[in-house]
Amino acid sequence: MDSFTCRTCGSSFSLPDHVLDRYPGWEPTQCMDCRGNTQRASKGASNRGSAKKAGKSISATRTLTTDEVLRMFTDGPTSGVFTDGSSVPNPGPGGWGAVYVIDNEIVDVLSGTDPDTTNNRMELTAIIAALEIVPSNTPATIYTDSRLAVQTLTEWAAGWEKRGWKRKSGPVENLDLVKRAYYSITERPEISIEWIAAHSGYRWNEYADALASSWRS
């Protein structure tokens, strides 16, 4: 009987031959337990009229290692610099990570920790590191799961700069990192920054999450 690896929980599982024979060439990606959980979550969301997407990856509830990530996930973009940052509690101790990948091969990895920080500071620190990883004049996309960081650097920072680095509603939070990241990315027109959904099974975003959380293990 063939054995498969569940992409959600990482466990090995098998299916009866008569089931596999019905779908030639099909390779199941979830064990029955995870498949049942996903279906129940999806049905529950539908019944509640919720637009929230069901089926977050296991990293939403458990810290994974980078080795576990590579075994469990295959989806998502295959090239770019993937970043993440967090603190637990927020504020509190935290970490950040950045992994530079080309065609699913790791080119470079950076990570770090801070004993007293915030989620947003760690997200920005990871993006700054990503800009340092990519060689000059090399096109690349930086992926971050922080919408706030993307909007800060691509929509709001230019206006804040014109006003002397002030917001209409008050001071700019994390100004030191915002200015550093903004000036770095404006000097690199060959690099773009995009949002990617967190804990959605995208391999290299999950890998960056594992780097950012490794200090907790």
C-alpha positions as CSV (number, residue, x, y, z in Angstrom):
1,M,0.0,0.0,0.0
2,D,1.4,3.4,-1.0
3,S,2.3,5.9,1.7
4,F,1.8,9.7,1.4
5,T,2.8,12.7,3.5
6,C,0.1,15.1,4.6
7,R,1.0,18.7,3.5
8,T,-1.0,20.1,6.4
9,C,0.3,18.2,9.5
10,G,3.3,16.3,8.0
11,S,2.2,12.9,9.1
12,S,2.4,9.8,6.9
13,F,-0.9,8.1,5.8
14,S,-2.2,5.6,3.3
15,L,-5.4,5.0,1.4
16,P,-7.0,1.7,0.3
17,D,-6.0,0.5,-3.2
18,H,-9.7,0.6,-4.3
19,V,-9.8,4.3,-3.6
20,L,-6.6,5.0,-5.5
21,D,-7.7,2.9,-8.4
22,R,-10.7,5.1,-8.9
23,Y,-8.4,8.1,-9.6
24,P,-5.4,7.1,-11.7
25,G,-2.4,9.4,-11.2
26,W,-4.0,11.2,-8.2
27,E,-1.7,11.9,-5.2
28,P,-3.6,12.9,-2.1
29,T,-2.2,15.9,-0.2
30,Q,-4.1,15.6,3.1
31,C,-4.6,12.8,5.6
32,M,-8.2,12.0,6.4
33,D,-8.1,13.9,9.8
34,C,-6.9,17.1,8.2
35,R,-9.2,16.7,5.2
36,G,-12.1,16.3,7.6
37,N,-11.1,19.3,9.7
38,T,-10.8,21.5,6.5
39,Q,-14.2,20.4,5.3
40,R,-15.9,21.0,8.6
41,A,-14.3,24.5,8.9
42,S,-15.3,25.3,5.3
43,K,-18.9,24.1,6.0
44,G,-19.0,26.1,9.2
45,A,-17.8,29.3,7.6
46,S,-20.4,28.8,4.8
47,N,-23.2,28.2,7.3
48,R,-22.3,31.4,9.1
49,G,-22.2,33.4,5.9
50,S,-18.6,34.2,6.6
51,A,-16.2,35.3,3.9
52,K,-13.2,34.2,6.0
53,K,-11.0,31.6,4.2
54,A,-10.9,28.3,6.1
55,G,-7.9,26.0,6.3
56,K,-5.0,27.9,7.8
57,S,-1.8,25.9,7.8
58,I,-0.5,24.2,11.0
59,S,2.0,27.0,11.5
60,A,-0.8,29.2,12.7
61,T,-1.0,27.1,15.9
62,R,2.5,25.5,16.2
63,T,6.0,26.8,15.6
64,L,7.7,24.9,12.8
65,T,11.3,24.3,12.1
66,T,12.7,25.2,8.6
67,D,13.2,21.4,8.0
68,E,9.5,20.8,8.7
69,V,8.5,23.6,6.4
70,L,10.5,22.1,3.5
71,R,8.9,18.7,4.1
72,M,5.4,19.9,4.4
73,F,4.9,22.7,1.9
74,T,5.4,23.1,-1.8
75,D,3.0,25.9,-3.0
76,G,3.6,29.6,-3.6
77,P,6.0,31.7,-5.5
78,T,9.4,30.0,-6.2
79,S,11.6,33.1,-6.5
80,G,12.0,36.2,-4.4
81,V,13.0,37.3,-0.9
82,F,10.4,36.2,1.7
83,T,10.4,38.0,5.0
84,D,8.6,37.8,8.3
85,G,8.9,39.2,11.8
86,S,7.0,38.8,15.1
87,S,7.2,39.4,18.9
88,V,5.6,37.3,21.6
89,P,4.0,39.0,23.5
90,N,3.7,42.2,21.5
91,P,5.6,44.2,22.6
92,G,8.2,41.8,24.0
93,P,11.0,39.6,22.7
94,G,10.9,38.9,19.0
95,G,12.6,37.7,15.9
96,W,12.8,38.3,12.1
97,G,13.8,36.2,9.1
98,A,14.5,36.7,5.4
99,V,15.2,34.0,2.8
100,Y,16.3,34.7,-0.8
101,V,15.2,32.0,-3.2
102,I,15.6,31.6,-7.0
103,D,13.7,28.7,-8.7
104,N,13.1,27.1,-5.3
105,E,16.8,27.1,-4.4
106,I,18.0,29.0,-1.3
107,V,20.5,31.7,-2.2
108,D,20.9,33.3,1.2
109,V,19.3,33.4,4.6
110,L,19.4,36.1,7.3
111,S,17.7,36.1,10.7
112,G,17.9,37.8,14.1
113,T,16.3,38.5,17.4
114,D,15.6,41.4,19.7
115,P,14.8,41.1,23.5
116,D,12.4,44.0,23.5
117,T,10.6,44.9,20.3
118,T,7.2,44.8,18.4
119,N,5.8,42.9,15.5
120,N,6.0,45.9,13.3
121,R,9.6,46.6,14.1
122,M,10.5,43.0,13.3
123,E,8.6,43.1,10.0
124,L,10.5,46.2,8.9
125,T,13.8,44.8,10.0
126,A,13.2,41.7,7.9
127,I,12.5,43.9,4.8
128,I,15.6,45.9,5.4
129,A,17.6,42.7,5.5
130,A,15.9,41.5,2.3
131,L,17.1,44.7,0.5
132,E,20.6,43.9,1.6
133,I,20.6,40.3,0.5
134,V,19.8,41.1,-3.2
135,P,22.8,42.1,-5.2
136,S,22.7,45.6,-6.8
137,N,20.9,45.9,-10.2
138,T,19.3,42.5,-9.6
139,P,15.5,42.4,-10.2
140,A,13.6,40.7,-7.3
141,T,10.3,40.8,-5.4
142,I,10.2,41.0,-1.7
143,Y,7.2,39.2,-0.2
144,T,5.9,40.1,3.3
145,D,2.8,39.1,5.1
146,S,2.5,42.5,6.7
147,R,-0.1,44.6,4.8
148,L,1.0,47.5,7.1
149,A,4.6,47.3,5.9
150,V,3.6,47.2,2.3
151,Q,1.2,50.2,2.6
152,T,3.8,52.1,4.7
153,L,6.5,51.8,2.1
154,T,4.5,52.0,-1.1
155,E,1.6,54.4,-0.2
156,W,2.2,56.5,2.9
157,A,5.9,57.1,3.3
158,A,6.3,59.5,0.4
159,G,3.6,61.8,1.9
160,W,5.1,61.6,5.3
161,E,8.5,62.6,3.9
162,K,7.0,65.7,2.2
163,R,5.5,66.7,5.5
164,G,8.8,66.4,7.3
165,W,8.2,62.8,8.3
166,K,5.0,63.6,10.1
167,R,1.5,62.1,9.9
168,K,-1.6,64.3,9.9
169,S,-2.7,62.4,13.0
170,G,0.6,62.4,14.9
171,P,4.1,61.0,14.8
172,V,5.3,58.2,12.5
173,E,5.7,55.0,14.5
174,N,9.1,53.2,14.1
175,L,10.4,56.2,12.2
176,D,14.0,55.0,12.3
177,L,13.1,51.8,10.5
178,V,10.5,53.3,8.2
179,K,13.0,55.9,6.9
180,R,15.7,53.3,6.5
181,A,13.5,50.9,4.6
182,Y,11.8,53.6,2.5
183,Y,15.1,55.2,1.3
184,S,16.6,51.8,0.6
185,I,13.7,50.6,-1.5
186,T,13.4,53.9,-3.4
187,E,17.1,53.5,-4.4
188,R,16.4,50.1,-5.8
189,P,13.8,50.5,-8.6
190,E,14.5,47.0,-9.8
191,I,13.0,45.6,-6.5
192,S,9.3,45.5,-5.8
193,I,7.5,44.6,-2.6
194,E,4.3,42.6,-2.4
195,W,1.9,41.2,0.3
196,I,1.5,37.5,0.6
197,A,-1.0,35.7,2.9
198,A,0.4,34.4,6.2
199,H,0.0,30.7,7.3
200,S,-1.5,29.7,3.9
201,G,0.9,26.9,3.1
202,Y,3.2,29.0,0.8
203,R,6.5,27.3,1.2
204,W,8.9,30.2,1.4
205,N,6.6,32.5,3.5
206,E,6.3,29.6,5.9
207,Y,10.1,29.3,5.9
208,A,10.5,33.0,6.7
209,D,8.0,32.5,9.5
210,A,10.0,29.6,10.9
211,L,13.2,31.7,10.8
212,A,11.4,34.6,12.6
213,S,10.1,32.2,15.3
214,S,13.2,30.1,15.8
215,W,14.2,32.0,18.9
216,R,11.2,30.5,20.7
217,S,12.5,26.9,20.4
